[in-house]
Amino acid sequence: DRFGAVSLAAPGTAPAVQPDLTSLDPLQYQVGDPITATVVVPFAHESQVIRELGRPLDRTQEGEEVTLRIRVVNRELWLFRLCHLGKRVRLTGPDELRDEFRTYLTGFVAGAR
C-alpha cells in the first residue's frame, strides 16, 4: 500500500522536485525505430523549425539556407509537425522517411475527400 507510510511535516520542509520537462514532450517519446532526418530551411525560419521538429544533431549553412540533421524517434508526430510547417521546410532525406512522408500525405488527402 503506497499510502501506508504517509507522515505529516511542517510546511515548506519537503524537498524541491525539478520535473524533467523533456520527458513531457511527445516528440521525445520513442515510437518505433529512430531515424535521422535531413531538412533544409530558410535561415529566417530556422528557430521555428527547431522548435517544432527538435534540436538538430548538426547544422550547416549555405547562403540563406540551413541544413539540419534531426533525430526522429516519434515518426507520426514528427511528420505531422513537418506537414504543419509547409513551405518553410524541405525534407531531403533519407529516402525511407521521404517515402513515409509521401504515404502520410496521400493518406491525409484521401481522408479529406
Summary of the structure (lengths in Angstrom):
residues: 113
radius of gyration: 20.1
end to end distance: 52.9
largest distance: 63.7
contacts: 251
relative contact order: 0.18
helix: 44%
strand: 24%
